[in-house]
């Protein structure tokens, strides 16, 4: 009889045991009774086998069900990892899509803000803008070219959307404007320094009967940058262009048609006035350069805004970057359609306007009616004198003056400390302004006093110890 392997025997026994356990329970069948001796012997043998089995070493074959459960666990883990990785991929896709949507919304919001800002600035959203209506829907801005020597050349940029045309209207520097300074009038050539950009706009609006909305201060370094960004401009030059307009300077451009001017050449041509030439010759060249710049400007807001931003020359809040870009885009569209012209305003030798000649010009181009350059007092000028013994009080008072719409003037006057503040005026027309300033400063009306001594400003504000600056909100 062949020997039974000690390994196979328990395995077979284990398999048989599992097979019996898995069989369905059957109805009990009565078995024949066995003798008690056999029953007792079988029980003893069974007990012996159990004891011996406790000492035997088991094989892996008896625990196949453990391996099966392990494989099932590994499969479950792999499935969870797969599901988790797919969830992470979906989450990452959602995050990317969300970020892209947010970026798109931000871009759209910026573009919408720029467009709405320009529309508001031009008065299209302001039905109460009487000045815009009086100008027949024309949008007028002033550009000042200042060279390194301080000489200012000025033109109006007129966008006549109703008439589908645009004009660069050159202003002689002798044109008289109302002044809020010591004299009743000033000139366009001096106004920027004498009365400031805001009062210059107001003066032009008064004299020409058309609302001048914004100021573009174009110093020559910024003109150089802008022309360079545009890749140069083409101009029909009527004089040889030399570097820095020096007779022995390097020739930058010849005389001729459609001459390409670089940024440096454009600046020198726009400011060129030969010794035997009048200011009108230089003014005309400036007009050529401005027209060429407008023609070369892009006609999309994004590109124009980028050019204006990189020029980095927007110094006046009346014409911020988006608004200036919008102005140039509209003018460029008119220019590319062949509807841009350049002309000079006709003035008398003394800088005044002729009703017959200039009146028609102003009406056709600006849709306005010429006025007189009378001193209007414009913005009220206030000299601030510190008699409080506290420098921060004087600084705070200057801020209040500015916020009240008045112009503070520098003062070197030394004043002894006094207990009570004063607001002095000489002209009765300035009495309401003095009372308004007192209210803005939180001072009683009793501080307003009329004096007979001459003063270099409309009002003299003497800050006393009683003045209390407004408290900053927390």
C-alpha positions as CSV (number, residue, x, y, z in Angstrom):
1,X,0.0,0.0,0.0
2,X,1.7,3.3,-1.0
3,X,2.6,5.8,1.7
4,X,0.5,8.9,2.1
5,X,2.3,12.2,2.0
6,X,2.2,14.0,5.3
7,X,1.4,17.3,3.4
8,X,-1.2,15.9,1.0
9,X,-3.2,14.2,3.7
10,X,-4.1,17.2,5.8
11,X,-4.8,19.1,2.6
12,X,-7.2,16.5,1.4
13,X,-8.8,16.4,4.7
14,X,-9.1,20.2,4.7
15,X,-10.7,20.2,1.3
16,X,-13.1,17.5,2.3
17,X,-14.0,19.5,5.4
18,X,-14.7,22.6,3.3
19,X,-16.7,20.6,0.8
20,X,-18.9,19.3,3.6
21,X,-19.4,22.7,5.1
22,X,-20.5,24.2,1.7
23,X,-23.1,21.4,1.0
24,X,-26.7,22.4,1.7
25,X,-28.3,21.0,4.8
26,X,-30.4,17.9,4.1
27,X,-33.3,16.5,6.0
28,X,-32.0,14.3,8.9
29,X,-32.0,10.6,8.0
30,X,-32.2,8.2,10.9
31,X,-29.1,6.1,11.2
32,X,-28.8,2.7,12.6
33,X,-27.7,2.6,16.2
34,X,-24.1,1.6,16.7
35,X,-22.8,-0.3,19.7
36,X,-21.6,1.8,22.5
37,X,-18.2,0.4,22.3
38,X,-17.8,1.6,18.7
39,X,-19.1,5.0,19.6
40,X,-16.7,5.4,22.5
41,X,-13.8,4.3,20.4
42,X,-14.6,6.6,17.6
43,X,-14.8,9.5,20.0
44,X,-11.5,8.7,21.5
45,X,-9.9,8.5,18.1
46,X,-11.4,11.8,17.1
47,X,-10.0,13.5,20.3
48,X,-6.6,12.1,19.6
49,X,-6.6,13.4,16.0
50,X,-7.6,16.8,17.2
51,X,-4.8,16.8,19.7
52,X,-2.3,15.7,17.1
53,X,-3.6,18.3,14.7
54,X,-2.8,21.1,17.1
55,X,0.9,20.2,17.0
56,X,1.1,19.8,13.2
57,X,2.3,22.7,10.9
58,X,-0.3,23.8,8.4
59,X,0.3,24.5,4.7
60,X,-0.8,27.5,2.6
61,X,-3.1,25.2,0.7
62,X,-5.4,25.0,3.7
63,X,-5.8,28.8,3.6
64,X,-6.5,29.4,-0.1
65,X,-9.5,31.5,1.0
66,X,-7.1,34.0,2.6
67,X,-5.2,34.5,-0.7
68,X,-8.5,35.0,-2.5
69,X,-9.6,37.7,0.0
70,X,-6.2,39.4,-0.3
71,X,-6.5,39.5,-4.1
72,X,-10.0,40.9,-3.7
73,X,-8.7,43.5,-1.3
74,X,-5.9,44.5,-3.7
75,X,-8.4,44.8,-6.6
76,X,-10.6,47.0,-4.4
77,X,-7.7,49.2,-3.5
78,X,-6.7,49.5,-7.2
79,X,-10.3,50.4,-8.1
80,X,-10.4,53.1,-5.3
81,X,-7.1,54.5,-6.5
82,X,-8.4,54.6,-10.1
83,X,-11.6,56.2,-9.0
84,X,-9.7,58.7,-6.9
85,X,-7.3,59.6,-9.7
86,X,-10.2,60.2,-12.1
87,X,-11.9,62.4,-9.4
88,X,-8.7,64.4,-9.1
89,X,-8.5,64.8,-12.9
90,X,-12.1,66.0,-13.0
91,X,-11.5,68.3,-10.1
92,X,-8.4,69.7,-11.8
93,X,-10.3,70.2,-15.0
94,X,-13.0,72.1,-13.1
95,X,-10.4,74.3,-11.4
96,X,-8.8,75.1,-14.8
97,X,-12.1,75.9,-16.3
98,X,-13.1,78.0,-13.4
99,X,-9.8,79.9,-13.5
100,X,-10.2,80.5,-17.2
101,X,-13.8,81.8,-16.7
102,X,-12.6,84.1,-13.9
103,X,-9.8,85.5,-16.1
104,X,-12.2,86.0,-19.0
105,X,-14.7,87.8,-16.8
106,X,-11.9,90.0,-15.4
107,X,-10.8,90.9,-19.0
108,X,-14.4,91.6,-20.1
109,X,-15.0,93.7,-17.0
110,X,-11.8,95.8,-17.7
111,X,-12.8,96.3,-21.3
112,X,-16.4,97.2,-20.3
113,X,-15.1,99.6,-17.7
114,X,-12.9,101.3,-20.2
115,X,-15.6,101.6,-22.8
116,X,-18.2,102.8,-20.3
117,X,-15.6,105.3,-18.8
118,X,-15.0,106.7,-22.3
119,X,-18.7,107.0,-23.1
120,X,-19.3,108.7,-19.8
121,X,-16.3,111.0,-20.2
122,X,-17.5,112.0,-23.7
123,X,-20.9,112.8,-22.3
124,X,-22.9,110.2,-24.1
125,X,-24.4,109.0,-20.8
126,X,-25.0,112.6,-19.6
127,X,-28.2,114.0,-21.1
128,X,-27.7,117.1,-19.0
129,X,-24.4,117.9,-20.6
130,X,-25.5,121.3,-22.1
131,X,-22.0,122.1,-23.3
132,X,-21.8,118.9,-25.4
133,X,-25.2,119.6,-26.9
134,X,-24.2,123.2,-27.7
135,X,-21.2,121.9,-29.6
136,X,-23.5,119.8,-31.8
137,X,-22.2,116.4,-30.5
138,X,-18.6,117.3,-31.2
139,X,-16.0,116.1,-28.7
140,X,-13.1,118.5,-28.2
141,X,-9.8,118.0,-26.4
142,X,-6.7,120.1,-26.2
143,X,-3.2,118.9,-26.7
144,X,-0.2,120.9,-25.5
145,X,3.3,120.1,-27.0
146,X,6.0,121.4,-24.6
147,X,9.6,121.4,-25.7
148,X,12.6,121.2,-23.3
149,X,12.9,125.0,-23.3
150,X,9.3,125.3,-22.1
151,X,7.8,126.6,-25.3
152,X,4.2,125.4,-25.7
153,X,2.4,124.6,-28.9
154,X,-1.3,124.0,-28.7
155,X,-4.1,122.4,-30.9
156,X,-7.6,121.2,-30.4
157,X,-8.5,117.7,-31.5
158,X,-12.1,117.8,-32.7
159,X,-14.1,114.6,-33.3
160,X,-17.3,115.6,-35.1
161,X,-19.1,112.3,-35.2
162,X,-22.3,113.8,-36.4
163,X,-20.6,115.4,-39.4
164,X,-18.3,112.3,-39.8
165,X,-15.2,114.3,-39.8
166,X,-12.3,115.2,-37.6
167,X,-10.1,118.3,-37.3
168,X,-6.7,119.2,-35.8
169,X,-7.4,122.9,-35.1
170,X,-4.1,124.8,-34.5
171,X,-4.2,127.6,-31.9
172,X,-1.8,130.5,-32.3
173,X,0.1,131.1,-29.1
174,X,-1.1,134.7,-29.1
175,X,-4.8,133.7,-28.7
176,X,-6.1,135.6,-25.7
177,X,-7.9,133.7,-22.9
178,X,-9.5,134.8,-19.7
179,X,-7.2,134.8,-16.7
180,X,-7.8,134.2,-13.0
181,X,-4.4,135.8,-12.3
182,X,-3.3,139.3,-11.6
183,X,-4.2,140.4,-15.2
184,X,-7.6,140.0,-16.8
185,X,-6.3,138.0,-19.8
186,X,-3.5,135.6,-20.7
187,X,-2.4,133.9,-24.0
188,X,-2.5,130.2,-25.1
189,X,1.3,130.1,-25.1
190,X,1.5,131.2,-21.5
191,X,-1.8,129.8,-20.0
192,X,-0.5,126.4,-19.1
193,X,2.0,127.8,-16.7
194,X,0.1,131.0,-15.8
195,X,-3.3,129.6,-14.9
196,X,-3.0,125.8,-15.2
197,X,-4.5,123.1,-17.4
198,X,-8.0,123.3,-15.9
199,X,-8.4,127.1,-16.3
200,X,-6.9,126.9,-19.8
201,X,-9.7,124.5,-20.8
202,X,-12.3,126.7,-19.2
203,X,-10.9,129.7,-21.0
204,X,-10.9,128.0,-24.4
205,X,-14.5,126.8,-23.8
206,X,-15.5,130.4,-22.9
207,X,-13.8,132.0,-25.9
208,X,-14.7,129.4,-28.5
209,X,-18.2,128.5,-27.2
210,X,-17.5,124.7,-27.3
211,X,-16.8,122.5,-24.3
212,X,-13.2,121.4,-24.1
213,X,-13.4,118.2,-22.2
214,X,-9.8,117.1,-21.6
215,X,-6.1,118.0,-21.7
216,X,-3.4,115.9,-23.3
217,X,0.0,117.3,-22.2
218,X,2.4,115.9,-24.7
219,X,6.0,116.8,-23.7
220,X,8.5,116.1,-26.4
221,X,10.0,112.9,-24.8
222,X,6.6,111.3,-24.9
223,X,6.0,112.3,-28.5
224,X,9.3,110.6,-29.3
225,X,8.2,107.4,-27.5
226,X,4.7,107.4,-29.2
227,X,6.1,107.8,-32.7
228,X,8.7,105.1,-32.1
229,X,6.0,102.7,-30.9
230,X,4.0,103.4,-34.0
231,X,7.0,102.5,-36.2
232,X,7.5,106.1,-37.4
233,X,5.1,108.4,-39.2
234,X,5.0,109.7,-42.8
235,X,5.0,113.5,-43.4
236,X,5.5,115.8,-46.4
237,X,8.4,117.7,-45.0
238,X,9.1,121.3,-46.1
239,X,12.4,121.7,-44.4
240,X,15.4,119.5,-43.7
241,X,15.3,118.0,-40.2
242,X,18.5,118.1,-38.2
243,X,19.2,116.6,-34.8
244,X,18.0,119.0,-32.0
245,X,17.4,121.6,-34.8
246,X,21.0,122.6,-34.8
247,X,22.5,123.8,-38.1
248,X,25.5,121.5,-37.6
249,X,23.4,118.6,-36.3
250,X,23.0,115.2,-38.0
251,X,20.5,115.2,-40.8
252,X,17.5,113.1,-39.7
253,X,15.2,113.6,-42.6
254,X,15.3,115.3,-46.0
255,X,12.7,117.6,-47.7
256,X,10.2,115.5,-49.6
257,X,6.9,113.7,-49.8
258,X,5.9,110.8,-47.5
259,X,9.2,111.1,-45.6
260,X,9.4,108.5,-42.8
261,X,10.2,110.3,-39.5
262,X,11.5,108.4,-36.5
263,X,10.6,109.5,-33.0
264,X,13.6,111.8,-32.8
265,X,13.0,113.3,-36.2
266,X,9.2,113.8,-35.5
267,X,10.1,115.8,-32.4
268,X,12.6,118.0,-34.1
269,X,10.3,118.6,-37.1
270,X,7.3,119.5,-34.9
271,X,9.4,122.1,-33.0
272,X,11.4,123.4,-36.0
273,X,11.3,127.1,-36.5
274,X,14.1,128.5,-38.7
275,X,15.6,131.9,-37.7
276,X,13.8,133.7,-40.6
277,X,10.4,132.0,-39.9
278,X,7.3,133.0,-37.9
279,X,5.7,130.9,-35.2
280,X,3.0,130.0,-37.7
281,X,5.5,127.9,-39.7
282,X,6.4,125.9,-36.6
283,X,2.7,125.6,-35.7
284,X,1.9,124.2,-39.1
285,X,4.7,121.5,-38.8
286,X,3.3,120.5,-35.4
287,X,-0.1,120.1,-37.1
288,X,1.5,117.8,-39.7
289,X,3.0,115.7,-37.0
290,X,-0.2,115.4,-35.0
291,X,-2.2,114.5,-38.1
292,X,0.4,111.8,-39.0
293,X,0.3,110.4,-35.5
294,X,-3.5,110.2,-35.5
295,X,-3.4,108.5,-38.9
296,X,-0.8,105.9,-37.7
297,X,-2.7,105.1,-34.5
298,X,-4.5,101.7,-34.3
299,X,-8.3,101.6,-34.5
300,X,-8.8,99.0,-31.7
301,X,-9.2,100.1,-28.1
302,X,-6.8,97.3,-26.8
303,X,-3.9,98.3,-29.1
304,X,-4.5,102.0,-28.6
305,X,-4.7,101.7,-24.9
306,X,-1.4,99.7,-24.9
307,X,0.3,102.4,-26.9
308,X,-1.0,105.1,-24.6
309,X,0.0,103.1,-21.5
310,X,3.5,102.5,-22.7
311,X,3.9,106.1,-23.6
312,X,3.4,106.8,-19.9
313,X,2.6,110.5,-20.3
314,X,-1.0,110.9,-19.0
315,X,-0.4,113.6,-16.5
316,X,-3.9,115.2,-16.4
317,X,-6.8,113.4,-14.7
318,X,-9.3,115.1,-17.2
319,X,-8.1,112.6,-19.9
320,X,-7.0,109.3,-18.3
321,X,-5.5,106.5,-20.4
322,X,-8.7,104.8,-21.5
323,X,-10.3,108.1,-22.5
324,X,-7.3,109.3,-24.4
325,X,-7.1,105.9,-26.2
326,X,-10.8,106.2,-27.1
327,X,-10.2,109.8,-28.5
328,X,-7.3,108.7,-30.6
329,X,-9.2,105.6,-31.9
330,X,-12.1,107.6,-33.1
331,X,-9.9,110.2,-34.7
332,X,-7.8,107.4,-36.3
333,X,-11.0,105.9,-37.9
334,X,-11.9,109.3,-39.3
335,X,-8.3,109.8,-40.6
336,X,-8.2,106.3,-42.3
337,X,-11.5,107.1,-44.0
338,X,-9.9,110.3,-45.4
339,X,-12.0,112.7,-43.2
340,X,-9.2,114.3,-41.1
341,X,-8.2,117.9,-41.9
342,X,-5.7,120.3,-40.3
343,X,-6.3,124.0,-40.1
344,X,-5.2,127.0,-38.0
345,X,-7.6,129.3,-36.1
346,X,-7.7,132.8,-37.5
347,X,-6.9,135.5,-35.0
348,X,-6.1,139.2,-35.1
349,X,-2.5,140.3,-34.4
350,X,-3.4,141.1,-30.8
351,X,-4.8,137.6,-30.3
352,X,-8.5,138.5,-30.3
353,X,-11.0,136.9,-32.6
354,X,-12.8,138.4,-35.6
355,X,-16.5,137.8,-35.5
356,X,-16.8,137.6,-39.3
357,X,-13.8,135.4,-40.2
358,X,-13.3,133.4,-37.0
359,X,-17.0,133.2,-36.2
360,X,-17.7,131.0,-39.3
361,X,-14.6,128.9,-38.6
362,X,-15.6,128.3,-35.0
363,X,-19.2,127.4,-36.0
364,X,-18.2,125.0,-38.8
365,X,-15.5,123.2,-36.8
366,X,-16.6,123.4,-33.2
367,X,-20.3,124.2,-33.6
368,X,-19.8,127.1,-31.1
369,X,-20.1,130.8,-31.0
370,X,-17.0,132.9,-30.1
371,X,-17.0,134.7,-26.8
372,X,-14.8,137.4,-25.3
373,X,-11.6,136.9,-23.3
374,X,-12.8,138.7,-20.2
375,X,-11.4,138.0,-16.8
376,X,-13.8,135.6,-15.2
377,X,-12.2,135.0,-11.9
378,X,-12.4,131.4,-12.8
379,X,-11.1,129.3,-9.9
380,X,-10.7,131.2,-6.7
381,X,-7.1,131.6,-5.6
382,X,-6.3,131.3,-2.0
383,X,-3.1,132.2,-0.2
384,X,-2.8,130.2,3.0
385,X,-0.9,131.8,5.9
386,X,-0.1,129.7,9.0
387,X,-0.6,131.7,12.2
388,X,-1.5,128.7,14.3
389,X,2.0,127.7,15.3
390,X,1.2,124.2,14.0
391,X,2.4,123.2,10.5
392,X,0.1,120.2,10.1
393,X,-2.9,122.5,10.5
394,X,-1.8,124.6,7.6
395,X,-1.2,121.5,5.5
396,X,-4.7,120.2,6.4
397,X,-6.2,123.6,5.5
398,X,-4.6,123.5,2.0
399,X,-6.3,120.1,1.4
400,X,-9.7,121.6,2.4
401,X,-9.1,124.5,0.0
402,X,-8.4,122.1,-2.9
403,X,-11.5,120.0,-2.0
404,X,-13.5,123.2,-2.0
405,X,-12.6,123.6,-5.7
406,X,-10.2,126.5,-5.1
407,X,-6.5,126.9,-5.9
408,X,-4.1,127.3,-2.9
409,X,-1.1,129.5,-3.7
410,X,2.3,129.1,-2.0
411,X,3.1,131.6,0.7
412,X,6.3,132.5,2.3
413,X,4.7,135.0,4.7
414,X,5.7,134.7,8.3
415,X,2.9,135.4,10.7
416,X,2.8,135.7,14.5
417,X,0.6,133.2,16.2
418,X,-3.0,134.4,16.7
419,X,-6.0,132.9,18.3
420,X,-8.6,133.5,15.7
421,X,-8.6,132.5,12.0
422,X,-9.4,135.0,9.2
423,X,-10.5,134.9,5.6
424,X,-9.8,138.2,3.9
425,X,-11.1,139.5,0.6
426,X,-11.0,142.8,-1.3
427,X,-13.5,142.3,-4.1
428,X,-17.2,142.0,-3.1
429,X,-17.6,139.4,-5.9
430,X,-15.5,137.1,-3.8
431,X,-17.5,137.4,-0.6
432,X,-19.7,134.3,-1.4
433,X,-16.5,132.3,-2.0
434,X,-15.1,133.4,1.3
435,X,-18.2,132.3,3.2
436,X,-18.2,129.0,1.4
437,X,-14.5,128.4,2.4
438,X,-15.3,129.3,6.0
439,X,-18.1,126.6,6.0
440,X,-15.7,124.1,4.4
441,X,-13.1,124.8,7.1
442,X,-15.7,124.5,9.9
443,X,-15.2,128.1,10.9
444,X,-18.0,130.7,11.7
445,X,-19.0,133.3,9.1
446,X,-17.5,136.0,11.5
447,X,-13.9,135.1,10.3
448,X,-14.7,136.5,6.8
449,X,-13.5,140.1,6.6
450,X,-13.2,142.6,3.8
451,X,-9.9,144.5,3.7
452,X,-8.6,147.4,1.6
453,X,-5.0,146.4,1.5
454,X,-4.0,144.8,-1.8
455,X,-3.4,141.1,-1.8
456,X,-1.9,138.7,-4.4
457,X,-4.9,136.3,-4.3
458,X,-8.6,136.4,-4.3
459,X,-8.7,135.3,-0.7
460,X,-6.1,135.2,2.1
461,X,-6.7,132.5,4.6
462,X,-5.0,133.1,7.9
463,X,-5.0,129.9,10.0
464,X,-5.4,130.6,13.7
465,X,-5.2,128.4,16.8
466,X,-9.0,128.0,16.7
467,X,-8.9,126.0,13.5
468,X,-9.4,122.3,14.0
469,X,-8.6,120.0,11.0
470,X,-11.2,117.4,10.2
471,X,-10.7,114.1,11.9
472,X,-9.9,111.2,9.7
473,X,-12.5,108.5,9.7
474,X,-11.4,105.2,11.3
